Amino acid sequence: MGSRESGSPVNLITKYALFFLNFTLFLVCGAVTGLMAWILVEKEKAVLNAYDFFLDPACVLCLAGSVAFVVSFFGWYGSLREYVFFLAIYRYIMMFLFFVEMVFIVLIFVIVYVPESRNQLNIYPEDSLKEAIVKYRDDEDMQNLIDGIQELLECCGTSNDDIGYKDWARNPYFNCSTELETSDFGEFCSVPFSCCKKENNGLINYLCGRGMQKSTTSETLRSETIYIQGCFKSITSILQNNVIVVGGVIIGILIPQMLLTSFTGRLIEQIEMQMAKWNRQQMR
């Protein structure tokens, strides 16, 4: 069913399903990659280290889009032309990505659901994210990303504790140095507006973070005005309290990849059967 009328073992449904899915992804990822590259050129982005790259959404999307663009090319071209070599490359890349994702998922599971393992493995993801605090004012896209995360997760700073707001002391604009205090700098000993809790009218007071790091600020006022726990703790709490949802998302990501890999392997087998059939016919 779905094969050529001439008796070809190649299933047309499998072939064109792989073609259309990968060709659509190819076009979308090409557009995203081009757009992100244009944004990086326009803002003259300078990548000096890994933090500059991975903390910039445009850089990350450009990389992800480029990888998906290349991988999907092997998928749609190989399936359309019944090119076994390209399909094999596509299948091996998909298997590799699946393996990497599984390792990442296991690592996240261990970090989130077995907290004591973090000390044993000496893994502290929140420490590497603190560089984002330092570079908060250096890049507008990075600043918007951090503000968006803090507003979404209702957190402040990156730490895995209830005093994450203190992470902002690392930023030269928000720390509590005496130089800033004497210069009457507005953000002295403060936190960004994205740490602020919404008022009764549902709006945010963009100046509410002023002076929230000062030792003279009462804990009651601070906890009523801003979110004080770090974002890594917020993420951990969300994952721990939504195990079923997290599991569903993981399954939703992995199953399509497994199906694509399986269908690709099946198509390769069918093409090789067809090639063997042609060879037998030519030998007669």
N, C-alpha and C positions, 0 to 999 in steps of 0.2 A: 504494500500500500504506500503511495507517495513516490514510487520509483518510476523510472522511465518506461514507456510502453514497450521498448525494445528488450526489456528484461534486465536492465542495468540494476545492480545491487545498491546503487547510490540512492538513498532516500531523499527525495526533493524537499520534503518538509524540513528535515534536519538541516539540509544544505542551505536553504534560503532563510530559515529561521536564524542560523548562525550569521549569515550574510547581513540581513537587515538589522539585527541587534548590534552587531559590531560596526556596521557602516553608520548607523545613527550615533553611536558612541564616538566614532571617529570624527564626525562632523561637529558634534557638540564640544568635544575636547579640543579640537582644532580651534574653534571659535574662542573658547575660554583661554587657551594658551596664548593666542594672539592678543586678546584683550589685556591679559595680565602683563604680557611682555611690553605692550604699549604703555601701560600704566607705569611700569618700572622705568622705562626710558624717559617718560615725561617728567617724573619726579626725580630723575637722576639718582636712582637708588645705588648706594655704595655698600656692598656686602664685604665687611671686614672679617667676620668670623661666623661661626655656626649660629650664634644667637641672632645676629642681624638677619640671617636667612630665614630661620624657622619661626621667628617671632613676627615676621611680616607676612600677612595673609596673601599678598600678591605673589610673593616668592614661592610660598607653599603651593598655591593653586597653579602657578606656572609649572612647577616641577611635576605635580600630580597630573595635570592636564597633558604634559609632554609624554609622560610614561604611558598613560592610558591611550593617547593618540597613536603611539608607536605599536603598542600591544594590539589595539583594535584593528590596526592596519593589517597585521599578520592574520587576524581572524577573518575579516571580510574578504580580503584578496585571496587568501588560501581557500576559503569555502566557495567563492564564486568561480575561481579558476580550477578548483579541485587540485590544488597544489599541495601535495603531501608535506613537502619540506617546510612551507610556511605554517601549515596547520600544526606540525610537530613543534615548531618554535613557540607558537601561540599556546599550545597545550602545556609545554614545559614551564613557560613563564607563569601561566595560571596556577600550576601546581606549586611553583616556588612562592608566589604571592600568598597562596592558601596556607602554606607552611609557615611563612613569616607571620601571618595574621594569627595563626594558632599559638605560636610562641608568644606573641604580644598579648593575646587574650589570657593565656596561662599566667603570664607575668603580672598583668593587671589583677587577676583573680587572687593571686598570692599576696600582692601588696594591699589590696582592699579588704579581703576577707580573712587574711591571716596576718594581722598587724605586727605580731612579734617577729615575723620573718624579715621585716624590713631592717631590723637591727642585725639579724644574723647574716643577711646578704649584703648589708651595708648599702642599701638602696634608698636614696632620699630624693625622689623626683622634684619635690618642692624647692630644694636648694638650687637646682639648675634653672628654675623659673624665676628666681629672684633677680636675675640679670635683667629681666623685663621691667622690673621696678626701676632699676637704675636708668634704663633707656626710655622711660615713659614719655619724656618730652622731646626725644630725638627724632621721632617719626610719627606723623599724624595718623597713619594707618595702624601702627602699633598701639598708639594711644587709644584709638577708637576700639580696637580689639580688646584691650584690657578693660576699658570702661564697660564695654558690652558684656564681657564675662562677669565682672563684678556685679553689674545690675541684674543679670540673668540668674546668677547663683546666690545673690544676696550675701556677698562676702566682701572682704577687704584684705588685700595682701595675698600672698601665696602660701603661707605656712599651714601646717597641719595641726593647728591648735586654736585656742580661743582668743589669742592676742595677735591675730594676723595683721591688724591695722598698724602694728609697730614696724612691719616690714617697710613701710613708706619712709622710715627714717633713713633708708639707704639712698633715697633719691635726693640729689643736691637741692632740689627746689622745695622739698617737703620736710627735710630734716630739721632738727632743733638746734643747729649750731648758733653760737652767739653772734656770728657775723651777720646771719640773716635777721636775727632779732634786732640788732642795733640798726640795721638798714631799713627797718619797718617794711620788710618784704611780706606781701599779702599771704603767701602760702607757707610761711614759717610755721613749723611744727604742726602741719595740717595733714589732711588726706584728700584725695580727689573727690569730686562730687558724686562719683559712681558708688562710693561707699555709703552714701547717705540713704537713710530710710525715707520712704514717701510720707508726706504729711497727711492729715485727715482728708484733705481735698484731693488726694491722689497725685499731687505734684511734688517735685523735689526742690528743696531749697539748695540752690547751687553753691551757696556760701556756708552750708551747715558744717562742712569739714574743717573749717578754720579753728585752729588751736586744739584739735581733738587729741593730739599726741602729748600735749602739755601735762606734766605731772600734777598741775593744780586743777585740772579738769576732773570732776568727780566721776566715778565709775558708773553711777546711775545716769547722769546726764549723757555720758559717752554711749552707753548701751541703748539709751532711748533715741539718740540722734543718728548714730551710724551702726553699720554691721561691723562687729569686731572680730568674728572668726575668719580664719584664712580660707582661701578658695579651695585649697587641696582638701581641707577637712570637709568643706561643703560638698565637693564632688564625691568624697568617700562616703559621706552620710547618704547622699542621693542613691549611690550604687547599692549600698547595704540595705536601704529601705525599699528598693524597687528591683528585687532579684528577678522576678518573673518578667518584668518589662525589659530588663537588661538582657536576659536570656532570649527573649523574643527577637530583640534587635540583632543579637549575634547570629541567631539562626537565620533571620531574614537576610543577613549579609553573606553568610557562608553557603547556604543552600543554592542560590543562583550560580555561584562560582563552581560548586560541585557539579551542577547540572551542565553548565557550559563545558567544563573539562570532560565530563562523561560523553556528551554529545559530540565533542570534537574527536575524542578517541574512537567513537563509533563511526564517524564520518571517514576518518583515516582508514579504518578497517574496510569500509565499503569501497572506497576508492582503490585500495590495493587489490581487493577482490575483482573489481572491474578491470584493472590493469592486467591482472593475471588471466582474466577471461579473454582480453584482447590478444595477449601473447599466445594463448592456446589456439585462438582462431587463425593467427598469422602462421602458425607452425603447421597447419593442416595443408 
